[in-house]
Amino acid sequence: MAKTRALLTETEREQIAGEHGDSRKYQATSRVRGRIQEELESDVEILKKYHPDLLDELREVVCEEVDEHG
């Protein structure tokens, strides 16, 4: 099965890591910020209402990452 993206595309991962210069880094950051603020909130609401088990899985991944790095 082909690999799909979650929040970042492979190119955005590279750009945010600074592999394509500051301008590309800021552009990628802006796109991802928009997804978090606009799309992710909607996705969370849908999961909360219709599939809370999946929302719990998402929280486990996100919160584990925050605990490890934050």
Protein Blocks (a to p, Z undefined) as FASTA:
>chain_A
ZZddfkbcfklmmmmnopnojklmmmmmmmmmmmmmmmmmmmmmmmmmmommlmmmmmmm
mmmmmmmmZZ
